[in-house]
Amino acid sequence: MKIRVGVFFGGKSVEHEVSIISAIQAINAFDRGKYEVIPVYITKENELYTGEYAGKIEEYRDIPALLRKSIRIVIVNEGNKTKLVRYPMKKFGDSTVNEIDVAFPVVHGTNVEDGALQGFFHTLNIPYAGCDVVSSAVGMDKYVMKAVFKDNGIPVLDCVVVTASKYSNNPDGIIAQIKERIGLPAVVKPVNLGSSVGIKVGRNDEELSEALDHAFSFSGKVLVERAIVNLREINCSVCGDTDSAEASECEEPFGSDEILSFEDKYSAGAKNGSKSGGMASLKRKIPADISDEMRNEIRELSVRAFQCLGCSGVSRIDFMIDTQDNKVYLNEINTIPGSLAFYLWEPLRIKYPQLLDKMVSLALKRDRELKNLNFTFKSNILAEAKLGGTKGGKLNG
């Protein structure tokens, strides 16, 4: 019997459209001899839709029309079954549209990749691929992520975190603090976004102020770190879990500016009327033109970073090299990378369907391990509880 995989994508995120591209790439790559693939599109209002058209990229040119041809659903956990149920339900007859055995989120950004969607699956006892709630949340918050990596001896740049309210109350003081602690030029980025959304470089006070205003339009908290003037970027993917993990080949992406922009990542391959291939269409060199020593260092750091966060499935870890002193810094981890970083595994002769198969296997492994844990504790606390009076009762602790 085929494993029924529900591929979830979209969501209330600035990376909504990127998620659609990544997800449909995955949908098309699944081995249909082993899997029945059910696309589940999450609108920007967090409504769920499924149907045959939801898995076709050309239908997303007109999303309202797509939704009219699709079926809105809710997810219902019934015994050991996870049902996709028509919403609103029929007055008569069964409203079940489909069932899934495992959820496969291919989502990017806040409200979906940051542990929110993973928590939804976890609450409903649905096996799901990729990172769990904690590793997803930590991986999305750039400051918390840096703190964990630094505590584990993984090299990261020092940073300053600024909230919108503190900056609004004292903009000159915040800029002075950044200059004293970080210096200029400085990179300003929203603390919880990806795909290079909201990122700018400040080379002087005016540019720094503009960069802060820009980042605050996307997030109430931003991170500021030193801009590496002589920069090379190297990326590496990891597949596995805390028990066993393997690093991919390394790549060097190329952008049109000093920082890879959203357009570099997702539009570079869509010029002159051609279709975007997501992150797979970015200009890059694989393998990266680096020494064997540096390649080994980056691959080893990638696995360490992946496992110290407790990640599972496939992630991409992005590094920065300061070519002035040839020092490597971990920039960030992408717990659900664009295109699931499949292109980084092909040089190791691991094809996309094999990568997806591994991710499903890891999801089912984690589910088996969770089922072996005890989530009940016998107690007579409810039998003894007494709540009286307008102020309620008191429990003896």
C-alpha positions as CSV (number, residue, x, y, z in Angstrom):
1,M,0.0,0.0,0.0
2,K,1.3,3.5,-0.9
3,I,2.1,6.0,1.9
4,R,-0.2,8.9,1.7
5,V,1.8,12.1,2.0
6,G,0.1,15.5,2.5
7,V,2.4,18.2,1.2
8,F,1.5,21.5,3.0
9,F,2.6,24.8,1.5
10,G,1.9,28.5,1.3
11,G,0.7,30.2,4.6
12,K,0.6,33.6,6.1
13,S,4.2,34.5,5.3
14,V,6.1,37.0,3.1
15,E,7.7,33.9,1.5
16,H,4.3,32.5,0.5
17,E,5.0,32.4,-3.2
18,V,8.5,30.9,-2.7
19,S,6.9,28.1,-0.7
20,I,4.5,27.3,-3.6
21,I,7.4,26.9,-6.0
22,S,9.4,24.7,-3.6
23,A,6.4,22.5,-2.7
24,I,5.4,21.8,-6.3
25,Q,8.9,20.9,-7.2
26,A,8.7,18.4,-4.3
27,I,5.3,17.1,-5.4
28,N,6.6,16.4,-8.9
29,A,9.6,14.6,-7.6
30,F,8.0,12.1,-5.2
31,D,8.2,8.5,-6.3
32,R,4.6,7.7,-7.3
33,G,5.3,4.0,-7.0
34,K,5.7,4.4,-3.3
35,Y,3.6,7.5,-2.4
36,E,0.2,9.0,-3.0
37,V,0.8,12.7,-2.9
38,I,-2.0,15.0,-1.7
39,P,-1.3,18.8,-2.1
40,V,-2.6,21.0,0.7
41,Y,-2.4,24.7,-0.1
42,I,-2.5,27.1,2.8
43,T,-3.8,30.6,1.8
44,K,-2.5,33.8,3.2
45,E,-5.6,33.7,5.5
46,N,-4.5,30.3,6.7
47,E,-7.4,28.4,5.1
48,L,-6.6,24.9,3.8
49,Y,-7.5,23.8,0.2
50,T,-6.9,20.6,-1.7
51,G,-7.8,19.0,-5.0
52,E,-6.2,18.0,-8.3
53,Y,-5.5,21.6,-9.3
54,A,-3.7,22.5,-6.1
55,G,-0.6,20.7,-7.3
56,K,-0.2,22.5,-10.6
57,I,2.1,25.5,-10.7
58,E,0.3,27.2,-13.6
59,E,-2.9,27.4,-11.5
60,Y,-1.2,29.8,-9.1
61,R,-1.2,32.6,-11.7
62,D,-4.9,33.1,-10.7
63,I,-5.3,32.0,-7.1
64,P,-9.0,33.1,-6.7
65,A,-9.8,31.0,-9.7
66,L,-7.8,28.1,-8.3
67,L,-9.7,28.2,-5.0
68,R,-13.0,28.1,-6.7
69,K,-11.9,24.8,-8.4
70,S,-10.5,23.4,-5.1
71,I,-12.0,22.0,-1.9
72,R,-11.6,23.8,1.4
73,I,-10.8,21.4,4.2
74,V,-10.2,21.0,7.9
75,I,-8.0,18.3,9.5
76,V,-9.7,15.9,11.8
77,N,-7.8,13.3,13.9
78,E,-10.0,10.3,14.3
79,G,-8.4,7.3,16.1
80,N,-5.3,6.5,14.2
81,K,-6.5,8.2,11.1
82,T,-5.8,11.8,9.9
83,K,-8.7,12.9,7.7
84,L,-9.0,15.9,5.4
85,V,-12.6,16.8,5.8
86,R,-14.6,19.1,3.6
87,Y,-15.5,22.5,5.1
88,P,-18.4,23.3,5.5
89,M,-19.4,19.7,6.0
90,K,-22.2,18.1,4.0
91,K,-25.5,17.8,5.7
92,F,-25.7,14.2,4.6
93,G,-23.1,11.6,3.9
94,D,-19.4,11.4,4.5
95,S,-17.4,14.7,4.2
96,T,-14.0,13.0,4.1
97,V,-12.1,14.2,1.1
98,N,-8.9,12.2,1.7
99,E,-6.6,10.7,4.4
100,I,-2.9,11.2,5.0
101,D,-0.3,9.1,6.8
102,V,2.3,11.8,7.1
103,A,2.4,15.5,6.7
104,F,5.2,17.0,4.6
105,P,5.5,20.8,5.2
106,V,7.3,22.7,2.5
107,V,6.8,26.2,4.0
108,H,9.1,29.2,4.4
109,G,9.0,32.0,6.9
110,T,7.1,33.1,9.9
111,N,3.8,31.6,11.0
112,V,4.6,28.3,9.2
113,E,8.3,27.4,9.3
114,D,8.9,28.8,12.8
115,G,7.3,25.9,14.7
116,A,3.7,27.1,14.4
117,L,2.7,24.6,11.7
118,Q,4.8,21.9,13.3
119,G,3.0,22.5,16.6
120,F,-0.3,22.1,14.8
121,F,0.7,18.7,13.5
122,H,2.2,17.6,16.8
123,T,-1.0,18.5,18.6
124,L,-3.1,16.4,16.2
125,N,-0.6,13.5,16.5
126,I,0.2,13.6,12.8
127,P,3.7,12.3,11.8
128,Y,5.4,15.2,10.0
129,A,8.7,15.6,8.1
130,G,11.4,18.0,9.0
131,C,12.4,19.8,12.2
132,D,10.3,19.6,15.3
133,V,8.7,22.6,17.1
134,V,11.7,23.6,19.1
135,S,14.4,23.3,16.4
136,S,12.0,25.1,13.9
137,A,11.4,28.0,16.4
138,V,15.1,28.4,17.3
139,G,16.2,28.1,13.7
140,M,13.8,30.9,12.7
141,D,14.9,33.4,15.4
142,K,18.3,34.6,14.2
143,Y,19.3,35.9,17.7
144,V,18.3,32.8,19.6
145,M,19.9,30.7,16.9
146,K,23.2,32.6,17.3
147,A,23.1,32.3,21.1
148,V,22.7,28.5,20.8
149,F,25.5,28.1,18.2
150,K,27.8,30.4,20.2
151,D,27.2,28.3,23.3
152,N,28.2,25.2,21.3
153,G,31.5,26.7,20.0
154,I,30.2,27.4,16.5
155,P,31.6,30.7,15.1
156,V,29.0,33.4,14.6
157,L,29.3,37.2,14.3
158,D,28.5,39.3,17.3
159,C,25.2,41.3,17.0
160,V,22.9,43.8,18.5
161,V,19.2,43.2,18.8
162,V,16.8,46.2,18.6
163,T,13.1,46.4,19.1
164,A,10.8,48.8,17.3
165,S,9.6,50.5,20.5
166,K,13.2,51.1,21.8
167,Y,14.3,52.5,18.4
168,S,11.2,54.7,18.1
169,N,11.9,56.1,21.6
170,N,15.6,56.8,21.1
171,P,16.7,56.4,17.4
172,D,19.9,58.5,17.8
173,G,20.9,56.5,21.0
174,I,20.3,53.2,19.2
175,I,22.4,54.2,16.2
176,A,25.2,55.3,18.6
177,Q,25.0,52.0,20.4
178,I,25.3,50.0,17.1
179,K,28.3,52.1,15.9
180,E,30.0,51.5,19.3
181,R,29.4,47.8,19.5
182,I,29.3,46.7,15.8
183,G,30.8,49.5,13.8
184,L,30.0,50.4,10.2
185,P,29.2,49.1,7.6
186,A,26.6,47.0,9.3
187,V,24.0,44.6,8.0
188,V,20.4,45.0,9.3
189,K,17.9,42.2,9.0
190,P,14.5,41.2,10.5
191,V,15.2,38.7,13.3
192,N,12.7,36.1,12.0
193,L,12.5,36.2,8.2
194,G,14.3,34.4,5.4
195,S,14.8,34.7,1.6
196,S,16.8,38.0,2.2
197,V,13.5,39.8,2.8
198,G,14.0,43.1,4.7
199,I,17.8,43.1,4.6
200,K,19.9,46.2,3.9
201,V,23.5,47.4,4.6
202,G,24.1,50.7,6.4
203,R,27.5,52.3,5.6
204,N,26.8,55.6,7.4
205,D,24.2,57.0,9.8
206,E,21.7,57.9,7.2
207,E,21.8,54.5,5.5
208,L,21.7,52.7,8.9
209,S,18.6,54.6,9.8
210,E,17.0,53.7,6.4
211,A,18.0,50.1,6.9
212,L,16.4,50.0,10.4
213,D,13.2,51.5,9.1
214,H,13.1,49.0,6.3
215,A,13.6,46.0,8.5
216,F,11.1,47.2,11.1
217,S,8.4,47.3,8.3
218,F,8.7,43.4,8.3
219,S,9.4,42.7,12.0
220,G,9.1,44.3,15.4
221,K,12.6,43.1,16.2
222,V,15.7,43.4,14.1
223,L,19.3,42.1,14.3
224,V,22.4,44.2,13.4
225,E,25.8,42.7,12.8
226,R,29.1,43.7,11.2
227,A,29.1,43.7,7.4
228,I,32.0,41.6,6.1
229,V,33.5,43.8,3.4
230,N,35.5,41.0,1.7
231,L,32.8,38.4,1.7
232,R,32.3,35.0,0.2
233,E,29.1,33.0,0.9
234,I,29.2,29.2,1.1
235,N,26.2,27.0,1.6
236,C,25.9,23.4,2.7
237,S,22.9,21.1,3.3
238,V,22.5,18.4,6.0
239,C,20.2,15.4,6.0
240,G,19.4,13.2,9.0
241,D,18.6,13.7,12.6
242,T,20.3,13.8,16.0
243,D,21.3,10.1,15.7
244,S,22.9,10.3,12.3
245,A,23.4,13.1,9.8
246,E,25.3,13.7,6.6
247,A,26.5,16.9,4.9
248,S,26.0,17.6,1.2
249,E,28.4,19.2,-1.3
250,C,29.2,22.9,-0.7
251,E,28.1,25.6,-3.1
252,E,29.0,29.2,-3.7
253,P,26.0,31.3,-4.7
254,F,26.5,34.5,-6.7
255,G,24.3,37.6,-6.5
256,S,24.1,41.0,-8.3
257,D,25.0,42.9,-5.1
258,E,27.1,42.5,-1.9
259,I,24.2,40.6,-0.3
260,L,22.1,38.0,-2.1
261,S,18.7,39.6,-2.6
262,F,15.3,38.0,-2.9
263,E,15.5,38.6,-6.7
264,D,18.9,36.9,-6.9
265,K,17.5,33.9,-5.1
266,Y,14.2,33.5,-6.9
267,S,14.0,35.7,-10.0
268,A,17.4,35.3,-11.6
269,G,16.3,32.2,-13.5
270,A,13.0,33.7,-14.5
271,K,14.1,36.4,-16.8
272,N,13.2,36.7,-20.5
273,G,9.9,34.9,-19.8
274,S,11.4,31.7,-18.5
275,K,10.0,30.0,-15.3
276,S,11.5,30.4,-11.9
277,G,13.0,27.2,-10.5
278,G,13.2,28.6,-6.9
279,M,16.5,28.3,-5.2
280,A,17.6,25.8,-7.8
281,S,17.7,28.6,-10.4
282,L,20.1,30.8,-8.5
283,K,23.5,31.4,-10.1
284,R,26.0,29.2,-8.2
285,K,29.1,27.1,-8.4
286,I,28.9,23.5,-7.2
287,P,31.3,22.3,-5.8
288,A,32.4,25.6,-4.4
289,D,35.9,26.7,-5.3
290,I,37.4,26.3,-1.8
291,S,40.2,24.2,-0.4
292,D,39.7,20.7,0.9
293,E,40.5,21.9,4.4
294,M,37.8,24.6,4.3
295,R,35.3,22.3,2.6
296,N,35.8,19.7,5.4
297,E,35.5,22.5,8.1
298,I,32.2,23.8,6.6
299,R,30.7,20.3,6.3
300,E,31.7,19.4,9.8
301,L,30.3,22.7,11.2
302,S,27.1,22.1,9.3
303,V,26.5,18.7,10.9
304,R,27.3,20.1,14.3
305,A,24.9,23.0,13.9
306,F,22.1,20.8,12.6
307,Q,22.4,18.3,15.5
308,C,22.9,20.8,18.3
309,L,19.5,22.4,17.4
310,G,18.0,18.9,17.3
311,C,17.0,19.2,13.6
312,S,15.6,16.5,11.4
313,G,15.0,16.0,7.7
314,V,16.8,18.4,5.4
315,S,18.2,21.8,6.3
316,R,20.6,24.2,4.6
317,I,23.3,26.0,6.6
318,D,24.7,29.3,5.2
319,F,28.2,30.4,5.9
320,M,30.2,33.6,5.4
321,I,34.0,33.7,4.8
322,D,35.9,36.9,5.6
323,T,38.5,36.6,2.9
324,Q,40.7,39.1,4.7
325,D,41.6,36.6,7.3
326,N,40.0,33.5,5.7
327,K,37.8,33.0,8.8
328,V,34.5,31.1,8.5
329,Y,31.3,32.3,10.3
330,L,27.9,30.5,10.4
331,N,25.3,33.0,9.1
332,E,22.1,31.1,9.6
333,I,20.3,27.8,9.3
334,N,17.3,27.3,7.0
335,T,15.2,24.5,8.6
336,I,13.1,24.2,5.4
337,P,15.3,25.5,2.6
338,G,14.2,26.7,-0.7
339,S,13.8,23.8,-3.2
340,L,14.7,21.6,-0.1
341,A,18.3,22.1,-1.3
342,F,18.0,19.1,-3.6
343,Y,20.6,20.5,-6.0
344,L,23.3,20.2,-3.3
345,W,22.8,16.5,-3.0
346,E,23.0,15.6,-6.7
347,P,26.8,15.9,-6.8
348,L,26.8,13.1,-4.2
349,R,24.6,11.0,-6.5
350,I,21.5,11.4,-4.3
351,K,18.5,12.3,-6.4
352,Y,15.6,14.4,-5.3
353,P,13.2,11.4,-4.9
354,Q,15.7,9.6,-2.7
355,L,16.0,12.8,-0.5
356,L,12.2,13.0,-0.1
357,D,12.1,9.3,0.7
358,K,14.7,9.8,3.4
359,M,12.7,12.7,4.9
360,V,9.5,10.6,5.1
361,S,11.5,7.7,6.7
362,L,12.8,10.1,9.3
363,A,9.3,11.5,10.0
364,L,8.0,8.0,10.6
365,K,11.0,7.1,12.8
366,R,10.3,10.1,15.0
367,D,6.7,9.2,15.3
368,R,7.6,5.7,16.4
369,E,9.9,7.1,19.0
370,L,7.3,9.5,20.4
371,K,4.8,6.7,20.7
372,N,7.2,4.8,23.0
373,L,7.2,7.7,25.4
374,N,4.8,8.0,28.4
375,F,2.6,11.0,28.3
376,T,0.3,10.0,31.2
377,F,0.8,10.2,34.9
378,K,-1.6,8.6,37.4
379,S,-2.9,11.0,39.9
380,N,-5.9,11.5,42.2
381,I,-5.6,15.3,42.0
382,L,-9.0,15.8,40.3
383,A,-10.7,13.5,42.8
384,E,-9.4,15.7,45.6
385,A,-9.7,19.1,44.0
386,K,-12.2,21.5,45.6
387,L,-12.9,24.9,44.1
388,G,-15.0,27.0,46.3
389,G,-15.9,30.7,46.6
390,T,-15.5,33.5,44.1
391,K,-11.7,33.4,44.5
392,G,-11.5,29.7,43.6
393,G,-10.0,26.9,45.6
394,K,-6.4,26.1,46.6
395,L,-4.4,23.0,45.6
396,N,-1.8,21.7,48.0
397,G,1.5,21.6,46.2
